[in-house]
Amino acid sequence: MSTEVLPDIALIGLGNMGSPMAARLIGAGYRVTGFDLDPAARDRLTANGGTGVVTAVEAARAASVVILMLPNSTVVEAVVRDLLDAAALAPGSVVVDMSSSDPASTRELAQTLSAADVTLVDAPVSGGVKGAENGKLTIMVGGSPEAFDTVRPVLESLGTPRLGGDVGAGHAIKAINNLLSATHLLATAEAAAAAQRFGLDPAVLIDMVNTSSGRSGSTDNKYPNFILPGTYDSGFALALMLKDMKIATDLAAKVGAPALLGEQAVAMWERAQTELEPGADHTEIARWIDNNVDDPVADDSAADSEASKKALAQRIRDIHGTWDDGWQSILDLRPAFLAAYADLAEVPWKKNHLDDKTKELIYLAVDAAATHLHSPGVRQHIRAALDHGATPDEIMETIELTATLGIHAMNIGVPLLTEVLEEEGLRDTPAELTSYQRSLQEQFTTERGYWHEFWDEILELDPEMFEAYTEFSALPWRTGSLSPKVKELIYIAFDSAATHLYVKGWKLHIRNAIHHGATKEEILEVMEISSALGFQSATTAFPILADELDRRSRRSASSPDAIGGSQS
């Protein structure tokens, strides 16, 4: 009698959910190799009978099914890129993304993996830590029926998997589910607060609702287990719930479906996030609602205004990872203007066609360009790029690429010189290239992968300058820390900046980027980032205005008339 050979599994992400999921898989007879940044999580896996390793690459190389349980799409994409770069995913293997990811990003990632003969299945879960421990998770699967059949036995060790549609469907369903769950919880918290102030016992209310039409997951599970006991320890963070809610409302916006109630729920959860402690459990929304009911009615307007400002400041921190006196001066003097900027600057961060590290390198290229040179932005985006995993070599390559901008004096100036020479009768036709000039052309074409006619006249009239520029510009292409696609996106960034706007180069690098695999969405995202440059007028000038207003106020307060005036 033959016995079924179970696939080896890698589980990347051994946190609140990943750890008990790994234990369930080990209990079902699977060999599990796992990775997490936390050494204690790796040790816990080993103690449970698995194998903890120190890199995701090492984990993936040991498996034919790679499960990801990570915080968001950005982290998922970064991990998958590392696995592909290291050739750690065997042809024919399956990646199962059980994180709460963006469905649009998931579909793009599926195409990337397919090119490497790797199948992506998205399979986010509902049921929380207790469901993971008990193998009772609801698993929402996106993928082909064939891929679903391949991973179904693995998923059945964790709960009940159901196929929702093609790849991306699972993540869409999970986000929509969590928007509903969060909205239910918010409404339940408001109802419970009102009932308590009427003199009802919240426990009695919840018990009766659970046998009535108002029943939900919030009344059935979250209130009796985490809220009424006052523990607020479901194991799912408020920030993660809010992230899923935003994925759902963004999805609704993209497909043209109204999500008016959803957007209002997001706004309230955002306000709660700014007022609760970092890392708060999502069930603490009930405590937050309860505390806000106690606010005096007379203070509502001021509280709303202050909360709105806090939420706006948090939006800027979420976008740029920073907050300083300059931003504060804009918030104090013109909050509506800052809110409008936040709407503009958030666009590329909502779409996430580019990973966070690449976005920060794009910002850096725009700010470091010689036609702009915004030093505060350069420092800010270098720090943020490092925070998002950029290496010093990648940052230096970005700066080296941006430093080539000066050659545009030749790209634009030499053709103008040629026109004038022809108009003055000092030039007839282009001279034939010498062997030296042809060798320079061949060298440039080999190293850069293209030739453009705007180099023709520079090569003809000033080959020495062209040779020097070729050497100067070739360094970041020889070191190769950044991919050719990202290099071309960096060129697009500073060519499209309002302080430069070099149209010929802009178009050339768009074409080159496409040839290197860039999508139109990625290129648009670069230009969206460049479009935010204009707000530096405000980040530079508003602090000066605030200082001047403060100086005048202090001068006025210290004048004799302000102190006491004349006496009779």
Secondary structure, 3 states (H helix, E strand, C coil): CCCCCCCCEEEECCCCCHHHHHHHHHHCCCCEEEECCCHHHHHHHHHCCCEECCCHHHHHHCCCEEEECCCCHHHHHHHHHHHHHCCCCCCCCEEEECCCCCHHHHHHHHHHHHCCCCEEEECCEECHHHHHHHCCEEEEEECCHHHHHHHHHHHHCCEEEEEEECCCHHHHHHHHHHHHHHHHHHHHHHHHHHHHHHCCCHHHHHHHHCCCCCCCHHHHHHHHHHHCCCCCCCCCEHHHHHHHHHHHHHHHHHCCCCCHHHHHHHHHHHHHHHHCCCCCECCHHHHHHHHHHCCCHHHHHHHHHHHHHHHHHHHHHHHHCCCCHHHHHHHHHCHHHHHHHHHHHHHHHHHCCCCHHHHHHHHHHHHHCCCCCCHHHHHHHHHHHHHCCCCHHHHHHHHHHHHHHHHHHHHHHHHHHHHHHHHCCCCCCCCCCCHHHHHHHHHHHHHHCCCCHHHHHHHHHCHHHHHHHHHHHHHHHHHCCCCHHHHHHHHHHHHHCCCCCCHHHHHHHHHHHHHCCCCHHHHHHHHHHHHHHHHHHHHHHHHHHHHHHHHHHHHHHCCHHHHCCCCC
